[in-house]
Amino acid sequence: MAGTTALLTCLWLVAPGTRRWRATLSLATLGGLVVAIERLTAGAHWPSDIAAGALLGGIAGIAVAR
C-alpha cells in the first residue's frame, strides 16, 4: 500500500492538470482502494496496516514530488 500510495501521490502532484491525466490517476487511485479493501476482506492485513501504509506512502510521495 505504501508504494502505490507514494507513486500516486507523487504523480498527482507533478502530473499536468489535463483531464486525461486526472482521469487516469483517478482510475489508478480507485484501483489502489480496491486492492486495499480486498486485502482487508481476505484477512491479509489489519486496518491499521492499510492506514499506516497509506500515511507513509503519502509522506514519501510528497517528499519525492518536492
NORRA-V711730 format. One record per residue. N is the residue number from 1. RES is the residue in one small letter. PSI is psi in radians with two decimals (none if undefined). Layout:
# NORRA-V711730
N&RES&PSI + N&RES&PSI
This chain:
# NORRA-V711730
1&m&-0.65 + 2&a&-0.76 + 3&g&-0.76 + 4&t&-0.77 + 5&t&-0.71 + 6&a&-0.81 + 7&l&-0.84 + 8&l&-0.68 + 9&t&-0.80 + 10&c&-0.79 + 11&l&-0.69 + 12&w&-0.59 + 13&l&-0.50 + 14&v&-0.26 + 15&a&2.64 + 16&p&2.69 + 17&g&0.48 + 18&t&2.78 + 19&r&-0.67 + 20&r&-0.80 + 21&w&-0.80 + 22&r&-0.68 + 23&a&-0.75 + 24&t&-0.79 + 25&l&-0.59 + 26&s&-0.76 + 27&l&-0.70 + 28&a&-0.70 + 29&t&-0.73 + 30&l&-0.71 + 31&g&-0.71 + 32&g&-0.69 + 33&l&-0.68 + 34&v&-0.75 + 35&v&-0.73 + 36&a&-0.75 + 37&i&-0.70 + 38&e&-0.72 + 39&r&-0.65 + 40&l&-0.83 + 41&t&-0.48 + 42&a&-0.17 + 43&g&0.24 + 44&a&-0.40 + 45&h&2.69 + 46&w&2.74 + 47&p&-0.61 + 48&s&-0.56 + 49&d&-0.80 + 50&i&-0.79 + 51&a&-0.76 + 52&a&-0.72 + 53&g&-0.71 + 54&a&-0.73 + 55&l&-0.85 + 56&l&-0.76 + 57&g&-0.70 + 58&g&-0.75 + 59&i&-0.77 + 60&a&-0.72 + 61&g&-0.73 + 62&i&-0.74 + 63&a&-0.72 + 64&v&-0.68 + 65&a&-0.53 + 66&r&none
